[in-house]
Structures are given as C-alpha cells and as structure tokens.
Amino acid sequence: MYAIVRTGGKQYQVACGDQLRVEKLEGQVGDSVSLADVLMVVDGENILVGQPVLENATVTATIAEQGRAKKIVVFKKKRRKGYRLKRGHRQPYTALKIVEISA
C-alpha cells in the first residue's frame, strides 16, 4: 500500500515505514504530523484517485529530524564592472517517518 501526498508544493510517493525529507514543518522531534493533502492511494488492486484530493484520507507521520541541508554557494558577477557577490544558503527541512496511511 502506498499513497501520493502533497506538502511544501511538492508531491511524494510514500509507504508505511518510509522516511523522507520535506520542506520545513512546524513541530518538535517525535511529534505526530497529519498530511491531509492525499492525492492518490493504491492498495493492491484497489486504486483511489482524488479530484484533486481524497476526502477523509490522511497520512500520519512522526517527525524524525529537524535540520538544514548542505550549504550551496550563490555567486553573482558582472564582467568588467567589479561587481562580485558571494553568499551561501542552507535550506531547512523536516525528516518524516511514515506511520500510517488511512483511506
């Protein structure tokens, strides 16, 4: 059994026991999070597709980690003008462990 959920403007395929990184969600490590934007649930031969989301379908997960991704370097330059700008960015994320899929 797996589901397609939408969070943080992205879609993820999840199954029970999976761990995935999503855009930052509020909460502490160990808190339970309910993802209500379930787009599709597949259980063997039974396929439920929402239009756009399924009513009464939720995916329950626990927060495994709150962190920040590796640093990326943002470098801007204009030739012959002496303009150089170097900045770094670390995107915050939340690691979720999927506990239950209910349709």
Buried (B, 14 or more C-beta within 10 A) or exposed (E): EBBBBBBEEEEBEBEBEEEBBBEBBEBEEEEEBEBBBBBBBBEEEEEBEBEEEBEEBBBBBBBBEBBEEEEEEEEEEEEEEEEEEEEEEEEEBBBBBBEEBEB
